Amino acid sequence: MAIRELRQREGLTIAQVAERAGLSRGMLSKIETGSTMAGMDTLARIARVLGVSMSVLFSKYDATTAAAQHVKRGAGMEVVRRGTRSGHTYHLLAYDQGPVKAFEPFLITIEDDTERYPSFQHPGMEFLYMLEGVIEYRCGQQTYMLEPGDSLSFQGEIPHGPERLAQCPIRFLSIIVYPRNEE
């Protein structure tokens, strides 16, 4: 990640960036060295402090000169999201989205049914595509049994999330498309 390089280029200390981003110096240091994962909100705050878009933070992660982004199998960046505490593993599959987040594609893995799963809500639309396992997924008052090859799409504002894990491990794609602010 380019955070240290960008910070040094701007002549800022870890303490200055950490304070402006609302982080501890130790946490920022761990993020810079890659010894801890940072959530997208944390990375957005750091990018704002450094005066760059989020895509700049990942510019050397899998940089190409083409207009397309190719992320090799297993190379998606593991990120922390709200469901991480409940045993979900999130791999962000695309990250060069510019200063305004248009979409977020995740590969989500749930290994076992040891936790109660939270309900999620967010702006935009979400699309799920099942790859492995079987999950009963709640969207509003309805539940849907999702098996490999099934898909489900819904408005993100509707409370949604896993209701019951029927067959683990579970792997599915989750693509969130955020609303555009037309001006």
C-alpha positions as CSV (number, residue, x, y, z in Angstrom):
1,M,0.0,0.0,0.0
2,A,1.2,3.5,-0.8
3,I,0.2,5.2,2.5
4,R,3.7,5.6,3.9
5,E,5.1,6.8,0.6
6,L,2.2,9.4,0.2
7,R,2.6,10.5,3.8
8,Q,6.3,11.0,3.5
9,R,5.9,12.8,0.1
10,E,3.6,15.3,1.8
11,G,6.1,15.7,4.7
12,L,3.6,14.5,7.3
13,T,4.5,12.4,10.3
14,I,2.6,9.3,11.4
15,A,1.3,11.4,14.4
16,Q,-0.1,14.1,12.1
17,V,-1.9,11.8,9.8
18,A,-3.2,9.6,12.6
19,E,-4.6,12.6,14.5
20,R,-6.3,14.0,11.4
21,A,-7.8,10.6,10.4
22,G,-9.0,9.9,13.9
23,L,-6.6,6.9,14.4
24,S,-4.0,6.0,16.9
25,R,-0.3,6.3,15.8
26,G,0.1,2.5,16.4
27,M,-2.9,1.6,14.3
28,L,-1.7,3.8,11.4
29,S,1.8,2.3,11.6
30,K,0.3,-1.2,11.5
31,I,-1.8,-0.2,8.4
32,E,1.3,1.2,6.7
33,T,3.3,-2.0,7.2
34,G,0.4,-4.3,6.3
35,S,0.4,-6.0,9.7
36,T,-3.3,-5.2,10.2
37,M,-6.3,-4.9,7.9
38,A,-8.1,-1.6,7.6
39,G,-11.7,-1.1,6.8
40,M,-12.9,0.9,3.8
41,D,-14.1,3.8,6.0
42,T,-10.6,4.0,7.7
43,L,-8.9,3.9,4.3
44,A,-11.2,6.7,3.1
45,R,-10.3,8.9,6.1
46,I,-6.6,8.3,5.5
47,A,-7.0,9.1,1.8
48,R,-8.8,12.4,2.6
49,V,-6.0,13.4,5.0
50,L,-3.4,12.7,2.3
51,G,-5.5,14.6,-0.3
52,V,-5.9,11.6,-2.7
53,S,-8.6,9.3,-3.9
54,M,-8.9,5.8,-2.5
55,S,-7.7,4.4,-5.8
56,V,-4.4,6.1,-5.3
57,L,-3.9,4.1,-2.1
58,F,-4.1,0.9,-4.2
59,S,-2.3,2.2,-7.2
60,K,0.7,-0.2,-6.8
61,Y,-1.4,-3.1,-5.5
62,D,-2.1,-4.5,-9.0
63,A,-1.2,-1.6,-11.2
64,T,-1.7,-1.9,-14.9
65,T,-1.7,0.7,-17.7
66,A,-4.8,-0.7,-19.2
67,A,-8.3,0.6,-18.7
68,A,-9.4,-2.6,-17.2
69,Q,-8.5,-4.1,-13.8
70,H,-7.4,-7.7,-13.5
71,V,-7.4,-9.3,-10.0
72,K,-5.9,-12.8,-10.1
73,R,-7.6,-15.6,-8.2
74,G,-6.9,-15.3,-4.5
75,A,-5.5,-11.8,-4.9
76,G,-8.5,-9.8,-3.8
77,M,-7.7,-7.6,-0.8
78,E,-9.1,-8.9,2.5
79,V,-11.0,-6.1,4.2
80,V,-12.8,-5.5,7.5
81,R,-16.5,-4.9,7.2
82,R,-19.3,-5.0,9.8
83,G,-19.9,-8.7,9.2
84,T,-16.2,-9.6,9.9
85,R,-17.0,-9.8,13.6
86,S,-19.6,-12.4,12.8
87,G,-17.3,-14.7,11.0
88,H,-17.6,-13.4,7.4
89,T,-14.4,-13.0,5.4
90,Y,-14.5,-10.3,2.8
91,H,-12.2,-10.1,-0.2
92,L,-12.6,-6.9,-2.2
93,L,-12.4,-7.9,-5.9
94,A,-12.1,-4.4,-7.4
95,Y,-10.8,-1.2,-5.8
96,D,-9.9,1.3,-8.5
97,Q,-13.1,3.2,-8.3
98,G,-12.1,6.9,-8.1
99,P,-13.1,9.4,-5.4
100,V,-16.8,8.4,-5.4
101,K,-17.6,4.8,-4.7
102,A,-19.7,3.4,-7.6
103,F,-19.7,-0.2,-6.5
104,E,-18.1,-2.8,-4.3
105,P,-17.7,-6.4,-5.4
106,F,-16.9,-8.9,-2.6
107,L,-16.2,-12.6,-2.3
108,I,-17.7,-13.5,1.1
109,T,-16.8,-16.7,2.9
110,I,-18.5,-18.1,6.0
111,E,-16.7,-21.2,7.3
112,D,-19.0,-22.3,10.2
113,D,-22.2,-21.4,12.0
114,T,-20.7,-20.3,15.4
115,E,-22.1,-16.8,15.4
116,R,-25.5,-15.0,15.2
117,Y,-25.5,-13.0,12.0
118,P,-26.3,-9.3,12.0
119,S,-28.8,-7.5,9.8
120,F,-27.3,-5.1,7.2
121,Q,-28.6,-1.9,5.6
122,H,-26.9,0.4,3.1
123,P,-27.7,2.7,0.2
124,G,-28.0,1.3,-3.3
125,M,-28.7,-2.1,-4.7
126,E,-27.1,-5.4,-3.7
127,F,-26.7,-8.5,-5.9
128,L,-25.7,-11.9,-4.4
129,Y,-24.5,-14.9,-6.4
130,M,-24.0,-18.3,-4.6
131,L,-20.8,-20.2,-5.4
132,E,-20.7,-22.9,-2.6
133,G,-22.8,-24.1,0.3
134,V,-26.4,-23.4,1.2
135,I,-27.7,-20.4,3.1
136,E,-31.1,-19.1,4.1
137,Y,-30.9,-15.4,3.5
138,R,-33.4,-12.9,4.9
139,C,-34.4,-9.8,2.9
140,G,-37.1,-7.8,4.8
141,Q,-39.8,-10.2,5.9
142,Q,-38.9,-12.9,3.3
143,T,-36.3,-15.6,3.5
144,Y,-34.7,-17.3,0.5
145,M,-32.9,-20.6,0.4
146,L,-29.8,-19.9,-1.8
147,E,-27.8,-22.7,-3.4
148,P,-24.9,-22.7,-5.8
149,G,-25.9,-20.9,-9.0
150,D,-28.7,-19.0,-7.3
151,S,-28.8,-15.2,-7.3
152,L,-30.7,-12.6,-5.3
153,S,-30.9,-8.9,-5.8
154,F,-32.6,-6.3,-3.6
155,Q,-32.6,-2.6,-2.4
156,G,-29.8,-2.3,0.2
157,E,-32.0,-0.1,2.5
158,I,-34.1,-3.2,3.2
159,P,-32.7,-5.0,6.3
160,H,-31.0,-8.1,5.1
161,G,-28.5,-10.8,6.0
162,P,-28.0,-14.5,6.7
163,E,-30.8,-16.2,8.6
164,R,-29.5,-19.7,8.8
165,L,-26.4,-21.5,7.4
166,A,-27.7,-24.8,6.0
167,Q,-24.4,-26.1,4.5
168,C,-21.0,-24.8,5.2
169,P,-18.6,-23.6,4.0
170,I,-20.5,-20.9,2.2
171,R,-19.0,-18.7,-0.6
172,F,-20.9,-16.1,-2.5
173,L,-20.4,-12.9,-4.5
174,S,-21.9,-9.7,-3.1
175,I,-21.9,-6.7,-5.4
176,I,-23.2,-3.4,-4.0
177,V,-24.0,-0.7,-6.5
178,Y,-24.3,2.7,-4.9
179,P,-26.7,5.4,-6.1
180,R,-25.2,8.1,-8.3
181,N,-25.6,11.7,-7.2
182,E,-26.9,13.4,-10.4
183,E,-26.1,17.1,-10.2
